[in-house]
Amino acid sequence: MEYFTPRYLLLQGFLIVLIAASNASAQCDFSYSCKDVTVTGNFLAADCLNSDGAYDRSSLNMNDMIGNSNGRLVFPGTSFRNSCLSVEINDGHTLTASCKGTDGQYHPTSLDLNSCVYNADGMLDFCGYGVGKSTAYVKSSTVSEEASSG
C-alpha cells in the first residue's frame, strides 16, 4: 500500500482533525465529574473529582467568558450579569436566565455549560480560548468521597 499518495495523506489529515476535535469536546462536560453545582452571583461552584479520587470545591467567574448577545446567553462573551436576571442552574449543567435584548425586553435563555466548562483535575475552568488555569477559578477546601457521602 502506498502511504504517501495525496488521497491517503488527505485521509490521515482528516482523521487527525477528527480525533483532535473529539478530544477537545470530550474534555468539556464538567457535570460528569462534578456534583453539588450552584450559581451565586457571577460564580458557578461545584465539588469536582480530582486525580486523587477526592472532590475539591471550586468556583468559576462566569462573567469572564459568558455574555449576553441580544437576549441570548453566549460563549465566548463577557459580563452577562450586567444585563441578565433570574440566573439559575438547572439539571446540574444548564445555565438559565432572563437577558435584556436590543429591544429593551428581557428574554428567557439558556446555555449548556457542558459545552464550555470542564473539570481540570478538581477545578472548574473554561474550555478553549486560552483561559487556562488563570484567576478565573477560586479553589477552596477538599472534600473526600467518604466525608461527602456521610
C-alpha positions in Angstrom: 0.0 0.0 0.0 1.3 3.5 -0.9 1.3 5.7 2.2 2.2 9.0 0.6 -0.4 9.4 -2.1 -2.5 12.6 -1.9 -5.6 10.6 -1.2 -4.0 8.8 1.7 -2.4 11.9 3.2 -5.8 13.7 3.0 -7.4 10.8 4.8 -4.7 10.9 7.5 -5.2 14.7 7.9 -8.9 14.3 8.2 -8.6 11.6 10.9 -6.1 13.7 12.9 -8.5 16.7 12.8 -11.5 14.4 13.8 -9.6 12.9 16.7 -8.4 16.3 17.9 -11.9 17.7 17.7 -13.5 14.8 19.6 -10.8 15.1 22.3 -11.4 18.8 22.7 -15.1 18.4 23.2 -14.6 15.4 25.4 -12.7 17.4 27.9 -15.7 19.7 28.5 -18.7 18.1 30.1 -17.8 19.1 33.6 -21.1 17.8 35.0 -20.0 14.2 34.6 -17.3 14.6 37.2 -18.7 17.4 39.4 -21.6 17.5 41.8 -23.5 19.9 44.0 -23.4 22.5 41.3 -24.6 26.0 42.3 -24.7 29.6 41.0 -24.2 32.6 43.3 -23.9 35.9 41.6 -21.3 35.6 38.8 -19.9 32.3 40.1 -20.5 28.7 39.2 -19.4 26.4 42.0 -19.2 22.7 42.3 -17.5 19.8 44.0 -15.2 18.3 41.3 -13.4 15.0 41.3 -9.6 15.3 41.2 -7.0 12.7 40.2 -6.7 11.5 43.8 -10.3 10.5 43.8 -11.4 13.3 46.2 -13.7 16.2 45.5 -12.5 19.8 45.5 -14.9 22.7 45.9 -14.2 25.0 43.0 -15.7 28.2 41.6 -15.5 29.9 38.3 -16.4 33.5 37.5 -18.7 33.0 34.5 -18.7 36.8 33.7 -15.2 36.3 32.4 -16.3 34.2 29.4 -20.2 34.2 29.2 -22.0 37.1 27.6 -25.4 38.4 26.5 -26.0 38.8 22.8 -29.4 40.4 22.1 -31.1 38.5 24.9 -29.2 35.2 24.5 -26.5 33.7 26.7 -23.4 33.1 24.6 -19.9 31.6 24.9 -17.5 33.2 24.4 -18.6 36.5 25.7 -18.3 38.7 28.8 -20.3 40.4 31.5 -23.6 38.6 31.1 -24.6 39.5 34.6 -24.7 43.2 33.7 -27.9 42.6 31.6 -29.3 39.2 32.8 -31.7 38.5 35.7 -33.0 35.4 37.4 -29.8 33.4 36.8 -30.1 29.7 37.8 -28.6 26.3 37.2 -30.9 23.5 36.0 -30.1 19.8 35.6 -26.7 20.4 37.1 -25.3 22.0 33.9 -27.8 24.3 32.1 -27.5 28.0 32.9 -30.8 29.8 32.6 -31.6 33.5 32.8 -33.7 36.3 31.5 -31.5 38.6 29.5 -32.1 42.0 28.0 -32.3 42.2 24.2 -31.7 45.2 22.0 -35.5 45.7 22.0 -35.3 46.6 25.7 -37.2 43.5 26.7 -36.0 40.5 28.8 -36.0 37.1 27.0 -35.7 33.7 28.6 -32.5 32.0 27.5 -30.2 29.1 28.4 -26.7 27.8 27.8 -25.5 24.2 28.3 -22.4 24.8 30.4 -21.1 21.3 29.4 -20.2 22.9 26.1 -17.9 25.4 27.6 -16.8 24.3 31.2 -14.7 21.4 32.2 -13.1 19.8 35.3 -9.4 20.5 35.3 -8.3 18.0 38.0 -10.8 19.2 40.6 -11.0 22.8 39.4 -13.7 24.3 37.1 -12.3 26.0 34.0 -13.4 27.2 30.6 -12.8 25.0 27.5 -10.5 26.5 24.9 -9.9 30.2 24.2 -6.6 30.1 26.2 -8.2 30.9 29.5 -6.3 28.0 31.2 -5.8 27.9 34.9 -5.9 31.7 35.3 -7.6 33.7 38.0 -10.9 32.6 36.6 -11.2 30.0 39.4 -11.1 30.0 43.2 -10.2 26.7 44.7 -11.3 26.1 48.2 -11.4 23.1 50.6 -11.0 19.5 49.6 -13.9 17.1 50.4 -13.1 13.4 50.3 -15.6 10.9 48.9 -16.2 9.3 52.3 -16.9 12.7 54.0 -19.3 13.9 51.3 -21.3 10.7 51.3 -21.7 10.5 55.0 
